[in-house]
């Protein structure tokens, strides 16, 4: 394994945690950073995003990326220069199912002009893997490999994952099971990480985060560390950041 990504938690794991509580949890579970979902009414951002990220930095944590609800290919996408999204870190977004690539290219360029690096997530309602590969190749947008989202857009075989790998910048993992009532969260298992392991050596993979909503974040982080971090290795905790100065339940 040549590429050892940094590991941590998604803020969606502990929606009721303050920024300080989230930071303490990540450190206690052996992580080095967080991905932050902005605008979801999670407790960490109620005192302000800027205040929270200062707290994460003071605790020795990194912000891997932020996430907003924008959907590339939607003509009503907010003006990135006026949206107030922090430009210090990459921004995770979604994408319409059948995007106009020219429109997306313009949106990605406008975001870059505003200092934002966009990463599009594999997510229900978005393009399939072949569409994402084409989009990334033609627009330069990065990809966040969400393992549940990958399943929801039709999955990927080895060839498709190999094609997607060069565009993958981050991954988000979670344990889920499908029931007659929908998707329910469960503890993470090594098998859940298979798509991530398949892209790792071909991807510029900066970080992998757990979105653990089964109430088992410590165990989930242990599974992640055991699979991704070789004995004696130290994940590159800074790879996913830009310099600071510039329950189980239904899903």
PyMOL commands that set and color helices and strands:
alter all, ss='L'
color gray80, all
select helices_A, chain A and resi 11-14+19-28+43-45+49-58+80-82+101-113+129-139+147-152+158-165+190-202+217-228
alter helices_A, ss='H'
color red, helices_A
select strands_A, chain A and resi 6-10+33-37+62-72+90-95+118-121+142-146+168-173+175-179+182-186+207-210
alter strands_A, ss='S'
color yellow, strands_A
deselect
rebuild
show_as cartoon
